[in-house]
Amino acid sequence: MFLFIYLQKKERMESLKQRRTIRKYQQKDISSDLLNDLLETSFRASTVGNMQVYSVIVTRDADRKARLAPAHFNQPMVKTAPAVLTFCIDLRRFSKWCEQRKRRAGI
């Protein structure tokens, strides 16, 4: 059993090492169901104090994506991707959480 688990972990690590990012998008819409499922799953990831100190803004409109591009360092894929996800951190929420616990935020 130990060998089986070890080999599975090794295979996953190799898969991660071989991962590549491709930033060419099909001009095909992403269904709301798929996008919601992906976001819902990602929101379950652990964060400091389970604060979820971020919000995600989904932008599909071409004009809005163009206006939003500077916030994404004018990366060309922002204008061509079918949907753009903008992650916004709420540091005030985190600072309040620290204050309530008489801690100092290490930001």
BAGU-749066 format. One record per atom (N, C-alpha, C, CB): residue number from 1; x, z, y; residue in one letter. Coordinates in nm, 3 decimals. Glycine has a CB too. Example, Ala and Ser with C-alpha at 12.3 -4.5 7.8 and 13.67 -1.06 7.14 Angstrom:
BEGIN
   num        xx        zz        yy   residu
     1     1.319     0.780    -0.569        a
     1     1.230     0.780    -0.450        a
     1     1.320     0.780    -0.330        a
     1     1.131     0.905    -0.447        a
     2     1.285     0.708    -0.225        s
     2     1.367     0.714    -0.106        s
     2     1.290     0.787     0.003        s
     2     1.408     0.572    -0.060        s
//
This chain:
BEGIN
   num        xx        zz        yy   residu
     1     0.084     0.000    -0.120        m
     1     0.000     0.000     0.000        m
     1     0.088     0.000     0.126        m
     1    -0.095     0.123     0.000        m
     2     0.194     0.082     0.126        f
     2     0.283     0.089     0.242        f
     2     0.343    -0.048     0.273        f
     2     0.395     0.192     0.217        f
     3     0.387    -0.117     0.170        l
     3     0.448    -0.249     0.188        l
     3     0.347    -0.347     0.250        l
     3     0.500    -0.303     0.054        l
     4     0.223    -0.340     0.204        f
     4     0.117    -0.428     0.256        f
     4     0.095    -0.403     0.405        f
     4    -0.015    -0.406     0.177        f
     5     0.084    -0.278     0.445        i
     5     0.064    -0.242     0.587        i
     5     0.185    -0.285     0.668        i
     5     0.040    -0.088     0.602        i
     6     0.304    -0.262     0.617        y
     6     0.427    -0.302     0.686        y
     6     0.429    -0.453     0.710        y
     6     0.552    -0.260     0.604        y
     7     0.394    -0.530     0.608        l
     7     0.394    -0.677     0.621        l
     7     0.289    -0.724     0.720        l
     7     0.370    -0.742     0.485        l
     8     0.173    -0.658     0.721        q
     8     0.069    -0.693     0.818        q
     8     0.119    -0.669     0.960        q
     8    -0.059    -0.612     0.792        q
     9     0.182    -0.555     0.984        k
     9     0.233    -0.523     1.117        k
     9     0.341    -0.622     1.158        k
     9     0.288    -0.379     1.121        k
    10     0.428    -0.655     1.064        k
    10     0.535    -0.749     1.094        k
    10     0.477    -0.886     1.130        k
    10     0.631    -0.761     0.974        k
    11     0.375    -0.928     1.057        e
    11     0.310    -1.056     1.084        e
    11     0.247    -1.057     1.223        e
    11     0.204    -1.087     0.977        e
    12     0.182    -0.946     1.262        r
    12     0.122    -0.936     1.395        r
    12     0.227    -0.942     1.504        r
    12     0.041    -0.807     1.408        r
    13     0.339    -0.875     1.482        m
    13     0.447    -0.875     1.580        m
    13     0.503    -1.016     1.597        m
    13     0.558    -0.776     1.539        m
    14     0.520    -1.086     1.488        e
    14     0.571    -1.223     1.494        e
    14     0.472    -1.312     1.570        e
    14     0.596    -1.279     1.353        e
    15     0.345    -1.291     1.545        s
    15     0.242    -1.366     1.615        s
    15     0.250    -1.342     1.765        s
    15     0.103    -1.329     1.562        s
    16     0.269    -1.217     1.805        l
    16     0.282    -1.184     1.948        l
    16     0.406    -1.248     2.009        l
    16     0.286    -1.033     1.967        l
    17     0.515    -1.249     1.935        k
    17     0.639    -1.307     1.986        k
    17     0.627    -1.459     2.004        k
    17     0.755    -1.276     1.891        k
    18     0.543    -1.522     1.925        q
    18     0.528    -1.667     1.931        q
    18     0.419    -1.711     2.029        q
    18     0.496    -1.720     1.793        q
    19     0.349    -1.618     2.089        r
    19     0.238    -1.649     2.179        r
    19     0.288    -1.725     2.302        r
    19     0.166    -1.519     2.222        r
    20     0.211    -1.821     2.345        r
    20     0.244    -1.899     2.463        r
    20     0.121    -1.906     2.553        r
    20     0.293    -2.041     2.425        r
    21     0.145    -1.915     2.681        t
    21     0.036    -1.930     2.777        t
    21     0.029    -2.076     2.819        t
    21     0.056    -1.837     2.900        t
    22    -0.089    -2.132     2.810        i
    22    -0.111    -2.269     2.852        i
    22    -0.213    -2.264     2.965        i
    22    -0.160    -2.360     2.734        i
    23    -0.175    -2.317     3.079        r
    23    -0.263    -2.308     3.195        r
    23    -0.320    -2.444     3.232        r
    23    -0.188    -2.249     3.314        r
    24    -0.370    -2.511     3.133        k
    24    -0.443    -2.636     3.153        k
    24    -0.582    -2.611     3.095        k
    24    -0.371    -2.761     3.084        k
    25    -0.681    -2.631     3.176        y
    25    -0.816    -2.595     3.135        y
    25    -0.903    -2.717     3.117        y
    25    -0.878    -2.502     3.236        y
    26    -0.986    -2.710     3.015        q
    26    -1.085    -2.814     2.995        q
    26    -1.190    -2.799     3.104        q
    26    -1.148    -2.807     2.852        q
    27    -1.247    -2.908     3.146        q
    27    -1.355    -2.901     3.244        q
    27    -1.485    -2.871     3.169        q
    27    -1.365    -3.034     3.326        q
    28    -1.485    -2.758     3.107        k
    28    -1.597    -2.718     3.023        k
    28    -1.632    -2.575     3.062        k
    28    -1.561    -2.728     2.869        k
    29    -1.759    -2.551     3.087        d
    29    -1.802    -2.419     3.131        d
    29    -1.786    -2.317     3.019        d
    29    -1.947    -2.423     3.180        d
    30    -1.767    -2.194     3.058        i
    30    -1.762    -2.082     2.962        i
    30    -1.900    -2.019     2.963        i
    30    -1.649    -1.977     2.999        i
    31    -1.959    -2.004     2.847        s
    31    -2.094    -1.948     2.843        s
    31    -2.092    -1.804     2.895        s
    31    -2.151    -1.953     2.699        s
    32    -2.200    -1.766     2.960        s
    32    -2.212    -1.629     3.012        s
    32    -2.203    -1.528     2.899        s
    32    -2.345    -1.612     3.088        s
    33    -2.261    -1.561     2.783        d
    33    -2.255    -1.470     2.668        d
    33    -2.111    -1.443     2.625        d
    33    -2.335    -1.526     2.551        d
    34    -2.031    -1.550     2.613        l
    34    -1.892    -1.534     2.572        l
    34    -1.814    -1.455     2.677        l
    34    -1.826    -1.671     2.550        l
    35    -1.831    -1.490     2.803        l
    35    -1.761    -1.420     2.910        l
    35    -1.799    -1.272     2.913        l
    35    -1.791    -1.485     3.045        l
    36    -1.926    -1.243     2.901        n
    36    -1.971    -1.103     2.900        n
    36    -1.914    -1.027     2.781        n
    36    -2.123    -1.096     2.897        n
    37    -1.911    -1.091     2.663        d
    37    -1.854    -1.027     2.544        d
    37    -1.706    -0.996     2.566        d
    37    -1.872    -1.116     2.420        d
    38    -1.633    -1.092     2.622        l
    38    -1.489    -1.070     2.646        l
    38    -1.467    -0.957     2.747        l
    38    -1.423    -1.199     2.697        l
    39    -1.544    -0.958     2.854        l
    39    -1.529    -0.853     2.955        l
    39    -1.570    -0.716     2.900        l
    39    -1.613    -0.886     3.080        l
    40    -1.681    -0.713     2.828        e
    40    -1.726    -0.587     2.768        e
    40    -1.620    -0.528     2.676        e
    40    -1.856    -0.609     2.691        e
    41    -1.559    -0.613     2.596        t
    41    -1.453    -0.567     2.505        t
    41    -1.332    -0.518     2.583        t
    41    -1.412    -0.680     2.408        t
    42    -1.294    -0.591     2.687        s
    42    -1.176    -0.551     2.765        s
    42    -1.199    -0.420     2.839        s
    42    -1.138    -0.660     2.864        s
    43    -1.322    -0.392     2.879        f
    43    -1.352    -0.269     2.952        f
    43    -1.338    -0.146     2.863        f
    43    -1.492    -0.276     3.011        f
    44    -1.331    -0.165     2.734        r
    44    -1.315    -0.052     2.641        r
    44    -1.169    -0.007     2.628        r
    44    -1.370    -0.090     2.504        r
    45    -1.079    -0.083     2.687        a
    45    -0.937    -0.046     2.680        a
    45    -0.913     0.086     2.753        a
    45    -0.848    -0.157     2.740        a
    46    -0.821     0.163     2.702        s
    46    -0.790     0.291     2.763        s
    46    -0.729     0.273     2.901        s
    46    -0.696     0.371     2.674        s
    47    -0.765     0.361     2.991        t
    47    -0.703     0.366     3.122        t
    47    -0.675     0.512     3.154        t
    47    -0.795     0.299     3.232        t
    48    -0.598     0.538     3.257        v
    48    -0.565     0.676     3.294        v
    48    -0.693     0.756     3.314        v
    48    -0.478     0.679     3.423        v
    49    -0.707     0.863     3.241        g
    49    -0.824     0.948     3.255        g
    49    -0.955     0.878     3.225        g
    49    -0.830     1.004     3.392        g
    50    -0.948     0.764     3.156        n
    50    -1.066     0.681     3.130        n
    50    -1.141     0.648     3.258        n
    50    -1.159     0.751     3.031        n
    51    -1.065     0.631     3.367        m
    51    -1.124     0.609     3.498        m
    51    -1.181     0.469     3.518        m
    51    -1.022     0.637     3.602        m
    52    -1.124     0.370     3.450        q
    52    -1.164     0.231     3.474        q
    52    -1.163     0.207     3.625        q
    52    -1.305     0.201     3.412        q
    53    -1.046     0.223     3.686        v
    53    -1.034     0.217     3.831        v
    53    -1.027     0.074     3.885        v
    53    -0.910     0.293     3.875        v
    54    -1.090    -0.016     3.817        y
    54    -1.089    -0.155     3.862        y
    54    -1.228    -0.214     3.849        y
    54    -0.987    -0.238     3.781        y
    55    -1.249    -0.319     3.924        s
    55    -1.370    -0.400     3.915        s
    55    -1.325    -0.542     3.889        s
    55    -1.458    -0.389     4.047        s
    56    -1.409    -0.619     3.825        v
    56    -1.377    -0.758     3.796        v
    56    -1.482    -0.846     3.864        v
    56    -1.371    -0.785     3.642        v
    57    -1.433    -0.941     3.940        i
    57    -1.521    -1.036     4.008        i
    57    -1.504    -1.171     3.939        i
    57    -1.491    -1.045     4.162        i
    58    -1.612    -1.227     3.891        v
    58    -1.610    -1.357     3.824        v
    58    -1.654    -1.462     3.925        v
    58    -1.704    -1.359     3.697        v
    59    -1.571    -1.565     3.942        t
    59    -1.600    -1.672     4.037        t
    59    -1.602    -1.805     3.964        t
    59    -1.497    -1.675     4.153        t
    60    -1.713    -1.877     3.978        r
    60    -1.727    -2.007     3.914        r
    60    -1.740    -2.120     4.016        r
    60    -1.849    -2.007     3.822        r
    61    -1.786    -2.088     4.135        d
    61    -1.810    -2.187     4.239        d
    61    -1.678    -2.243     4.293        d
    61    -1.892    -2.124     4.354        d
    62    -1.666    -2.376     4.299        a
    62    -1.541    -2.442     4.339        a
    62    -1.498    -2.405     4.481        a
    62    -1.556    -2.593     4.329        a
    63    -1.592    -2.400     4.575        d
    63    -1.557    -2.364     4.713        d
    63    -1.505    -2.220     4.721        d
    63    -1.678    -2.381     4.805        d
    64    -1.571    -2.132     4.652        r
    64    -1.527    -1.992     4.653        r
    64    -1.391    -1.975     4.585        r
    64    -1.631    -1.903     4.583        r
    65    -1.369    -2.050     4.478        k
    65    -1.238    -2.044     4.411        k
    65    -1.129    -2.090     4.506        k
    65    -1.238    -2.130     4.282        k
    66    -1.157    -2.195     4.583        a
    66    -1.058    -2.247     4.679        a
    66    -1.028    -2.141     4.786        a
    66    -1.109    -2.378     4.745        a
    67    -1.132    -2.074     4.834        r
    67    -1.112    -1.970     4.936        r
    67    -1.041    -1.847     4.878        r
    67    -1.246    -1.928     4.996        r
    68    -1.059    -1.826     4.749        l
    68    -0.999    -1.711     4.682        l
    68    -0.854    -1.736     4.641        l
    68    -1.081    -1.674     4.560        l
    69    -0.813    -1.860     4.636        a
    69    -0.679    -1.898     4.588        a
    69    -0.565    -1.818     4.653        a
    69    -0.656    -2.045     4.613        a
    70    -0.564    -1.795     4.784        p
    70    -0.453    -1.717     4.843        p
    70    -0.440    -1.577     4.782        p
    70    -0.473    -1.704     4.993        p
    71    -0.550    -1.516     4.744        a
    71    -0.543    -1.383     4.680        a
    71    -0.478    -1.390     4.542        a
    71    -0.684    -1.322     4.669        a
    72    -0.473    -1.510     4.487        h
    72    -0.411    -1.534     4.357        h
    72    -0.279    -1.610     4.375        h
    72    -0.507    -1.614     4.264        h
    73    -0.216    -1.590     4.490        f
    73    -0.086    -1.651     4.521        f
    73    -0.088    -1.803     4.512        f
    73     0.020    -1.596     4.428        f
    74    -0.203    -1.861     4.543        n
    74    -0.222    -2.007     4.545        n
    74    -0.180    -2.076     4.415        n
    74    -0.143    -2.067     4.660        n
    75    -0.199    -2.008     4.305        q
    75    -0.169    -2.070     4.176        q
    75    -0.268    -2.185     4.154        q
    75    -0.177    -1.965     4.060        q
    76    -0.220    -2.303     4.117        p
    76    -0.308    -2.420     4.105        p
    76    -0.422    -2.401     4.006        p
    76    -0.227    -2.539     4.065        p
    77    -0.399    -2.323     3.902        m
    77    -0.504    -2.307     3.800        m
    77    -0.628    -2.234     3.852        m
    77    -0.448    -2.232     3.682        m
    78    -0.614    -2.164     3.964        v
    78    -0.730    -2.094     4.021        v
    78    -0.838    -2.194     4.061        v
    78    -0.687    -2.008     4.143        v
    79    -0.797    -2.308     4.111        k
    79    -0.894    -2.409     4.154        k
    79    -0.949    -2.491     4.038        k
    79    -0.831    -2.501     4.256        k
    80    -0.875    -2.499     3.927        t
    80    -0.918    -2.587     3.818        t
    80    -0.981    -2.514     3.701        t
    80    -0.801    -2.665     3.768        t
    81    -0.960    -2.385     3.689        a
    81    -1.018    -2.310     3.577        a
    81    -1.171    -2.305     3.592        a
    81    -0.959    -2.166     3.569        a
    82    -1.243    -2.308     3.481        p
    82    -1.390    -2.304     3.490        p
    82    -1.441    -2.172     3.549        p
    82    -1.450    -2.325     3.352        p
    83    -1.367    -2.064     3.528        a
    83    -1.405    -1.934     3.585        a
    83    -1.276    -1.861     3.620        a
    83    -1.493    -1.850     3.484        a
    84    -1.279    -1.792     3.732        v
    84    -1.164    -1.713     3.776        v
    84    -1.205    -1.566     3.774        v
    84    -1.115    -1.756     3.920        v
    85    -1.121    -1.484     3.712        l
    85    -1.145    -1.340     3.709        l
    85    -1.050    -1.273     3.806        l
    85    -1.127    -1.282     3.564        l
    86    -1.105    -1.202     3.903        t
    86    -1.025    -1.131     4.001        t
    86    -1.039    -0.982     3.973        t
    86    -1.069    -1.165     4.147        t
    87    -0.928    -0.917     3.943        f
    87    -0.927    -0.774     3.912        f
    87    -0.891    -0.698     4.039        f
    87    -0.828    -0.740     3.797        f
    88    -0.977    -0.607     4.080        c
    88    -0.957    -0.530     4.202        c
    88    -0.945    -0.382     4.164        c
    88    -1.074    -0.552     4.303        c
    89    -0.835    -0.319     4.205        i
    89    -0.814    -0.178     4.174        i
    89    -0.872    -0.092     4.285        i
    89    -0.663    -0.148     4.156        i
    90    -0.927     0.021     4.248        d
    90    -0.985     0.115     4.343        d
    90    -0.897     0.240     4.343        d
    90    -1.134     0.150     4.306        d
    91    -0.793     0.239     4.426        l
    91    -0.700     0.352     4.430        l
    91    -0.765     0.478     4.485        l
    91    -0.579     0.316     4.515        l
    92    -0.866     0.463     4.568        r
    92    -0.934     0.581     4.621        r
    92    -0.999     0.659     4.507        r
    92    -1.041     0.540     4.726        r
    93    -1.060     0.589     4.413        r
    93    -1.124     0.655     4.298        r
    93    -1.018     0.735     4.219        r
    93    -1.194     0.551     4.207        r
    94    -0.902     0.675     4.198        f
    94    -0.795     0.741     4.125        f
    94    -0.742     0.862     4.202        f
    94    -0.681     0.642     4.096        f
    95    -0.724     0.846     4.334        s
    95    -0.676     0.957     4.416        s
    95    -0.773     1.074     4.412        s
    95    -0.655     0.911     4.562        s
    96    -0.902     1.045     4.419        k
    96    -1.005     1.150     4.410        k
    96    -0.995     1.222     4.276        k
    96    -1.146     1.090     4.429        k
    97    -0.975     1.145     4.169        w
    97    -0.964     1.203     4.035        w
    97    -0.846     1.301     4.031        w
    97    -0.947     1.092     3.928        w
    98    -0.734     1.260     4.091        c
    98    -0.615     1.347     4.096        c
    98    -0.643     1.472     4.179        c
    98    -0.494     1.270     4.154        c
    99    -0.705     1.455     4.295        e
    99    -0.736     1.569     4.382        e
    99    -0.821     1.672     4.309        e
    99    -0.809     1.522     4.508        e
   100    -0.922     1.627     4.235        q
   100    -1.010     1.718     4.163        q
   100    -0.936     1.798     4.057        q
   100    -1.124     1.640     4.098        q
   101    -0.825     1.746     4.011        r
   101    -0.745     1.815     3.909        r
   101    -0.621     1.880     3.969        r
   101    -0.703     1.718     3.799        r
   102    -0.618     1.883     4.104        k
   102    -0.506     1.942     4.178        k
   102    -0.373     1.880     4.135        k
   102    -0.503     2.094     4.157        k
   103    -0.375     1.748     4.122        r
   103    -0.258     1.669     4.086        r
   103    -0.229     1.570     4.197        r
   103    -0.279     1.596     3.951        r
   104    -0.108     1.520     4.199        r
   104    -0.069     1.419     4.298        r
   104    -0.056     1.284     4.229        r
   104     0.064     1.458     4.368        r
   105    -0.116     1.184     4.289        a
   105    -0.108     1.050     4.231        a
   105     0.036     1.001     4.241        a
   105    -0.206     0.951     4.304        a
   106     0.088     0.944     4.133        g
   106     0.226     0.895     4.132        g
   106     0.234     0.749     4.166        g
   106     0.289     0.919     3.998        g
   107     0.165     0.707     4.269        i
   107     0.160     0.566     4.306        i
   107     0.259     0.540     4.416        i
   107     0.018     0.523     4.350        i
//
